[in-house]
Amino acid sequence: MRPLVLEQPGLDEPLRERLRESAVHEAARALRIQSDLVAAASLLDAAGIRWMVIKGPVLAELCYGDPLLRTYSDLDLLVDRNDFARAVEVLEAEGAELQDRNWELIERERRGQLHFRLRLGTFADVHWHLLNRESVRRSLAVSMSEAFERARSVGIAGIDVRTLDPIDTLIHVAMHATTSGGDRLLWLADVRACVVAAPLDWRELVDRARRWRVGPLVGLALDRSRRAVGTHVPDAAIGALFGDRGLRAIGAAVDAVWPPSASTGGPTPSILWAEVVRQGWAATASTAWARIARTAANRRDDSARVDRPVVVPTGDASTRERFLQSVARDA
């Protein structure tokens, strides 16, 4: 079903016109991104590289059922770590511009993605892991080999591409929301869209999330999505995902006092709790301490800011090559 806001009677005409212009702009941008996706798919497939497309067009087409209901501004590609260095080489050889320059930071933090500008101007995050920071990956056990084994083939932009299976898609969307603070309505709506898109085996979701040690992250995202946008989730599934009544109770209490919906982007307790909660008290405490230490280090070293890989050139070609070759060896 297509959105009917533009056709609503009584809508302020200047607002209607702005919405119409926005819809045209978003549709044009989606076409450009899809064209860049088709070109990238041709390159990667011709090189025999294992890859997937995640987030943006997948959510729009498969979870929302209509690209007009979910806009996106960039492209996310997930490449098998064994093919990552070659994927970078292939994309650059065909005119994609690698944006990252701070190779010392990228190597030090074992970043899980690089940023490209594709031929038609689309910004693409090319991942070898679903989680960007090694410090976060180390606190969890997300298996890329499992994700690739379960990948499904879907139709996007008129071509067949691979993407995460429905449960892994929901886990990824929930995990991305929570590790980013879990305070944006769009992220919680994405969680709902994943739940609605296809029948879910809740027991398999719980088993998989617990095995990857992301149970509380997924449980918190589902709980917040249920409260914010009415997502239907069995309460038993949320309890099983947390695995500990105390962790779930703290999350509920924090959200009650500092609602995520009231966040203005700053580090509120509900945002911080979403970022650090892990499977068990010891892992949660360890992650919280690491979060405090990282914040202190970032204040001392401005080069560690998230945007610095693009704007501050450091390291040389050997640093870049060492990082790219090390990705295949990363556990």
C-alpha positions as CSV (number, residue, x, y, z in Angstrom):
1,M,0.0,0.0,0.0
2,R,1.4,3.4,-1.0
3,P,1.4,6.3,1.4
4,L,-1.7,8.6,1.1
5,V,-0.4,11.7,3.0
6,L,-0.2,13.7,-0.3
7,E,-3.8,12.8,-1.1
8,Q,-5.3,13.7,2.3
9,P,-8.0,16.4,2.1
10,G,-7.4,19.5,4.1
11,L,-3.6,19.2,4.0
12,D,-1.9,22.6,4.0
13,E,-1.0,23.2,0.3
14,P,2.5,24.6,0.9
15,L,3.2,21.5,3.0
16,R,1.7,19.2,0.3
17,E,4.0,20.8,-2.2
18,R,7.1,20.4,0.0
19,L,6.2,16.7,0.6
20,R,5.7,16.2,-3.1
21,E,9.1,17.7,-3.9
22,S,10.7,15.6,-1.2
23,A,9.1,12.4,-2.6
24,V,10.4,13.2,-6.1
25,H,13.9,13.9,-4.6
26,E,13.9,10.6,-2.7
27,A,12.7,8.6,-5.7
28,A,15.4,10.1,-7.8
29,R,18.0,9.3,-5.2
30,A,16.8,5.7,-4.9
31,L,17.1,5.2,-8.6
32,R,20.7,6.5,-8.5
33,I,21.6,4.2,-5.6
34,Q,20.0,1.3,-7.3
35,S,21.9,2.0,-10.5
36,D,25.2,2.1,-8.5
37,L,24.1,-1.2,-6.9
38,V,23.5,-2.9,-10.2
39,A,27.0,-1.7,-11.4
40,A,28.7,-2.8,-8.2
41,A,26.9,-6.2,-8.4
42,S,28.2,-6.8,-11.9
43,L,31.8,-6.0,-10.9
44,L,31.8,-8.1,-7.8
45,D,30.0,-11.1,-9.4
46,A,32.4,-11.0,-12.4
47,A,35.3,-11.2,-10.0
48,G,33.8,-14.2,-8.1
49,I,33.5,-12.2,-4.9
50,R,31.1,-13.4,-2.2
51,W,29.0,-10.4,-1.1
52,M,25.6,-9.3,0.1
53,V,23.5,-6.1,0.2
54,I,22.1,-5.2,3.6
55,K,19.9,-2.5,5.1
56,G,18.7,0.3,2.8
57,P,17.1,-1.2,-0.3
58,V,16.6,-4.5,1.5
59,L,14.5,-2.9,4.2
60,A,12.6,-0.8,1.7
61,E,11.8,-3.6,-0.7
62,L,11.5,-6.7,1.5
63,C,10.5,-5.4,5.0
64,Y,8.4,-2.3,4.2
65,G,7.1,-3.7,0.9
66,D,7.2,-0.3,-0.8
67,P,10.3,1.8,-1.4
68,L,8.2,4.9,-0.8
69,L,7.7,3.9,2.8
70,R,11.4,3.7,3.7
71,T,13.9,6.1,2.2
72,Y,17.7,5.6,2.4
73,S,20.6,7.7,1.4
74,D,23.5,5.2,1.0
75,L,24.3,1.6,0.2
76,D,25.7,-1.1,2.5
77,L,27.5,-4.0,1.0
78,L,28.8,-6.9,3.1
79,V,31.8,-8.8,1.6
80,D,33.3,-12.1,2.7
81,R,36.4,-11.3,4.7
82,N,38.5,-13.6,2.4
83,D,37.5,-11.5,-0.6
84,F,37.6,-8.1,1.1
85,A,41.0,-6.9,-0.2
86,R,40.1,-8.0,-3.7
87,A,36.7,-6.2,-3.5
88,V,38.5,-3.0,-2.6
89,E,40.9,-3.5,-5.6
90,V,38.0,-4.2,-8.0
91,L,35.9,-1.3,-6.9
92,E,38.8,1.2,-7.1
93,A,39.9,-0.1,-10.5
94,E,36.4,0.7,-11.9
95,G,36.3,4.3,-10.6
96,A,34.9,4.0,-7.1
97,E,36.7,6.5,-4.8
98,L,37.9,5.2,-1.4
99,Q,37.1,8.0,1.1
100,D,39.1,6.7,4.1
101,R,42.5,8.2,4.7
102,N,43.4,7.5,8.3
103,W,44.9,4.1,7.9
104,E,46.7,4.1,11.3
105,L,43.3,4.5,13.1
106,I,41.6,2.0,10.8
107,E,44.3,-0.6,11.5
108,R,44.4,0.2,15.3
109,E,40.7,-0.1,15.7
110,R,40.3,-3.0,13.3
111,R,37.5,-1.2,11.5
112,G,34.9,-3.5,10.0
113,Q,34.0,-1.3,7.0
114,L,35.5,1.2,4.5
115,H,33.7,4.1,2.8
116,F,33.4,4.5,-1.0
117,R,31.9,7.0,-3.4
118,L,30.6,5.0,-6.3
119,R,30.5,6.1,-10.0
120,L,27.1,7.9,-9.8
121,G,27.8,9.5,-6.5
122,T,26.3,7.0,-4.1
123,F,28.2,6.7,-0.8
124,A,28.7,3.0,0.0
125,D,29.8,1.4,3.2
126,V,31.7,-1.8,2.2
127,H,31.7,-4.1,5.2
128,W,33.6,-7.2,6.0
129,H,31.7,-7.5,9.3
130,L,28.3,-6.3,10.5
131,L,30.0,-4.5,13.5
132,N,32.5,-1.7,12.7
133,R,34.5,-1.5,15.9
134,E,36.7,-4.3,17.1
135,S,35.9,-3.4,20.7
136,V,32.3,-4.1,20.1
137,R,32.9,-7.3,18.1
138,R,35.1,-8.6,20.9
139,S,32.3,-8.3,23.4
140,L,29.9,-10.3,21.1
141,A,30.2,-13.5,19.0
142,V,28.6,-12.6,15.7
143,S,29.6,-15.2,13.1
144,M,30.0,-13.9,9.5
145,S,30.5,-17.4,8.2
146,E,27.1,-18.4,9.6
147,A,25.5,-15.3,8.1
148,F,26.9,-16.1,4.6
149,E,25.8,-19.7,4.8
150,R,22.2,-18.7,5.6
151,A,22.1,-15.9,3.0
152,R,19.1,-15.8,0.7
153,S,18.7,-14.6,-2.9
154,V,16.2,-11.7,-3.4
155,G,15.2,-9.4,-6.2
156,I,16.4,-5.8,-5.7
157,A,16.5,-3.1,-8.5
158,G,15.7,-5.7,-11.1
159,I,18.6,-8.1,-10.3
160,D,19.1,-11.1,-8.0
161,V,21.3,-10.3,-5.0
162,R,22.1,-12.1,-1.8
163,T,21.1,-10.7,1.6
164,L,20.8,-11.9,5.2
165,D,18.0,-14.4,5.9
166,P,15.0,-12.9,7.7
167,I,16.1,-13.8,11.3
168,D,19.6,-12.5,10.7
169,T,18.1,-9.4,9.1
170,L,16.1,-8.7,12.3
171,I,19.1,-9.4,14.5
172,H,21.3,-7.1,12.5
173,V,18.7,-4.3,12.5
174,A,18.1,-4.7,16.2
175,M,21.8,-4.9,17.0
176,H,22.6,-1.8,14.9
177,A,19.8,0.1,16.7
178,T,20.9,-0.9,20.2
179,T,24.7,-0.5,19.8
180,S,23.9,3.0,18.4
181,G,21.8,4.0,21.4
182,G,18.4,2.7,20.4
183,D,16.8,6.1,20.6
184,R,15.6,6.8,17.0
185,L,12.1,6.1,16.1
186,L,13.2,5.1,12.6
187,W,15.3,2.3,14.0
188,L,12.4,1.0,16.1
189,A,10.1,1.2,13.1
190,D,12.7,-0.9,11.1
191,V,12.6,-3.5,13.8
192,R,8.8,-3.6,13.5
193,A,9.0,-3.9,9.7
194,C,11.3,-6.9,10.0
195,V,8.9,-8.6,12.4
196,V,5.9,-8.0,10.2
197,A,7.6,-8.9,6.9
198,A,7.7,-12.6,7.4
199,P,6.6,-15.2,10.0
200,L,9.3,-15.7,12.6
201,D,10.4,-18.7,14.5
202,W,10.9,-17.0,17.8
203,R,12.7,-19.9,19.4
204,E,15.2,-19.9,16.5
205,L,15.6,-16.1,16.9
206,V,16.3,-16.5,20.6
207,D,18.7,-19.4,20.1
208,R,20.7,-17.6,17.3
209,A,20.8,-14.3,19.2
210,R,22.0,-16.0,22.4
211,R,24.6,-18.0,20.5
212,W,26.0,-14.7,19.0
213,R,25.8,-13.2,22.5
214,V,23.5,-10.4,21.4
215,G,20.4,-11.6,23.2
216,P,19.9,-8.5,25.4
217,L,20.7,-6.1,22.6
218,V,18.0,-7.7,20.4
219,G,15.6,-8.0,23.4
220,L,16.0,-4.3,24.3
221,A,15.4,-3.3,20.7
222,L,12.3,-5.4,20.4
223,D,11.0,-4.2,23.8
224,R,11.5,-0.5,22.8
225,S,9.9,-1.1,19.4
226,R,6.9,-2.8,21.1
227,R,6.4,0.2,23.3
228,A,7.1,2.9,20.7
229,V,5.3,1.5,17.6
230,G,3.3,-1.4,18.8
231,T,5.5,-4.2,17.5
232,H,3.9,-7.6,18.3
233,V,6.6,-9.6,20.2
234,P,5.9,-12.5,22.6
235,D,6.9,-11.4,26.1
236,A,8.5,-14.8,26.7
237,A,10.8,-14.2,23.7
238,I,12.0,-10.9,25.2
239,G,12.6,-12.5,28.5
240,A,14.5,-15.4,26.9
241,L,16.6,-13.0,24.9
242,F,17.7,-11.1,28.0
243,G,18.2,-14.3,29.9
244,D,18.4,-12.4,33.2
245,R,15.5,-10.6,34.9
246,G,17.8,-8.1,36.5
247,L,19.2,-6.9,33.2
248,R,15.8,-6.6,31.8
249,A,14.5,-4.8,34.9
250,I,17.3,-2.2,34.7
251,G,16.6,-1.5,31.1
252,A,12.9,-1.0,31.8
253,A,13.7,1.3,34.8
254,V,16.2,3.4,32.8
255,D,13.7,3.8,29.9
256,A,10.9,4.8,32.3
257,V,13.0,7.6,33.9
258,W,14.9,8.7,30.8
259,P,12.6,7.7,27.8
260,P,14.5,7.1,24.6
261,S,11.8,9.2,22.8
262,A,12.9,12.2,24.8
263,S,16.5,12.0,23.7
264,T,18.0,14.9,21.9
265,G,21.1,13.1,20.7
266,G,23.1,13.4,23.8
267,P,24.4,10.5,25.9
268,T,21.4,9.9,28.2
269,P,21.3,6.9,30.5
270,S,18.9,5.1,28.2
271,I,21.3,5.5,25.2
272,L,24.3,4.5,27.3
273,W,22.5,1.4,28.6
274,A,21.6,0.3,25.1
275,E,25.2,0.7,24.0
276,V,26.7,-1.4,26.9
277,V,24.2,-4.0,27.9
278,R,25.6,-7.5,27.1
279,Q,24.8,-11.1,27.8
280,G,25.4,-11.4,31.6
281,W,26.5,-9.0,34.3
282,A,30.3,-9.5,33.9
283,A,30.2,-8.8,30.1
284,T,27.9,-5.8,30.7
285,A,30.2,-4.4,33.4
286,S,33.3,-5.0,31.2
287,T,31.7,-3.2,28.2
288,A,30.6,-0.3,30.4
289,W,34.1,0.2,31.7
290,A,35.5,0.0,28.1
291,R,33.0,2.6,27.0
292,I,34.1,4.9,29.8
293,A,37.8,4.4,28.9
294,R,37.1,5.0,25.2
295,T,35.3,8.2,25.9
296,A,38.2,9.5,28.0
297,A,40.7,8.5,25.3
298,N,38.7,10.2,22.6
299,R,38.7,13.4,24.6
300,R,42.5,13.2,24.8
301,D,42.9,12.3,21.2
302,D,40.7,14.2,18.8
303,S,41.9,12.0,15.9
304,A,39.8,9.1,17.2
305,R,36.6,10.7,16.3
306,V,34.3,8.7,14.0
307,D,34.7,11.1,11.1
308,R,38.5,11.2,11.2
309,P,39.1,8.2,8.9
310,V,38.0,10.5,6.0
311,V,39.5,13.8,6.9
312,V,42.9,13.1,8.4
313,P,45.4,11.3,6.2
314,T,47.7,9.1,8.3
315,G,49.7,6.0,7.5
316,D,51.1,5.0,4.1
317,A,50.4,2.4,1.4
318,S,52.0,-0.3,3.5
319,T,49.7,0.4,6.5
320,R,46.7,0.2,4.2
321,E,48.0,-3.1,2.6
322,R,48.7,-4.6,6.0
323,F,45.2,-3.8,7.2
324,L,43.5,-5.2,4.1
325,Q,45.5,-8.4,4.2
326,S,44.8,-8.8,7.9
327,V,41.1,-8.8,7.4
328,A,41.1,-12.4,6.1
329,R,42.9,-13.5,9.2
330,D,40.5,-11.8,11.6
331,A,38.6,-14.4,13.7
